[in-house]
Amino acid sequence: MKFKKRAGDFSLGTVALNVVFESGGNTVKEAGIAVASLGGPKPLEITDAEEYLRGKELNSNAAEHVARIVSERVEPVADYYGDVDFKRRIARAITLEAFRRINVKVGG
């Protein structure tokens, strides 16, 4: 899941989300979460968010909690494209969008 301000722009941030469920349910067996372009030259694995999800039912509360963890763990640098707070909000937003894309109802 990438965020761009407009078509043709390069990505301001990327979140990769991989979730494996227990058979026949909505309980998370394994999770992988990484971000890129939100601080540092390499992708950052968000291990505390991964650990939080393991064994939990994947629902909107879990997605919101993980998005909060991701936004706190990224280390963005202010530049022409946005300040640190803006980039943390982007991290949260694209994490929630990644959950939406795997059919987790997030927000209202």
Secondary structure, DSSP 8 states (H G I E B T S, - for coil): -EE-SSTT---SEEEEEEEEE-TTSSBEEEEEEEEESSSSSS-EE-HHHHHHHTTSB-SHHHHHHHHHHHHHH-----BTTB-HHHHHHHHHHHHHHHHHHTT-----
